[in-house]
Amino acid sequence: MNNKLIKAGAIVALAGAAVFSLSACSTATSSPESSETTEETGSNVVAPIIVSVEDLDGTTVDVNEGNFIDVNVPADTEGLWTATVADSAILAFAAGGTDGSAIFNPGFEALGVGTTDVTMTDGMTTVKFTVNVSAK
């Protein structure tokens, strides 16, 4: 009878060791899941709408709420451009310029759903266009 108990105890011990070993392996595989979560989070980033100031006059730019419009302007004029937005609850202007290490184009942030008229100028050239902001 004692031999049967010893054999049964040995089997239980081996089974427990096997389960422990497998659980240790499954813990190691949990790190790729965390990188997948990071990838999913990163996929929410949306590229801005890029338009050229030469093509902008008289057009309508469609953008989703929360997105940005980047306006390509001639080199060395980035900081000269100003804008007037008819409805600042829909669209906000972000001035261009340089910070010494990078050059930024002027642009706009879509704040709310709606349509607004915009006028941009660098003092010599003026463009007028419409921006239509849709829900996300």
C-alpha positions, 0 to 999 in steps of 0.5 A, a space after each residue: 500500500 505504501 508503494 501505491 501511495 509513493 507512486 501516486 505522490 510521484 505522479 502528482 508531483 510530476 504533474 504539478 511540475 509539468 503544469 508549473 513549467 507550462 505556466 512559466 512558458 505562457 507568461 513569457 508569451 504575454 509580452 507580444 500581446 502588449 506590443 500588439 496593444 501598442 500597435 493598435 494604439 498607434 493605428 489611431 494616428 491620422 495623417 494630416 490633409 496636405 494642400 498646396 497654397 497654389 491650388 487652394 484658392 476657391 476650393 473646398 477642403 474636406 476634413 474630419 473633426 480632430 484632424 489637421 490641414 497642412 498648407 504647403 507654402 513657398 520656401 522661406 514664407 512659412 512665417 509670413 502667412 496669416 489667416 482669418 477663419 469665419 467661425 473659430 469654433 469650427 477651425 483654428 489657424 496655426 501659424 507657420 515658421 521656424 524654431 531654429 531646428 525645424 520649419 513648420 508650414 501654416 495649417 489648421 486644426 478641425 475643432 468642430 463639425 460645420 463649414 467655414 470660410 477662410 482667407 489666407 495671405 502672406 501680404 502679397 498673395 491672398 487665397 480664399 477657400 472653404 473648409 468642411 469639417 465632418 464628424 469623426 
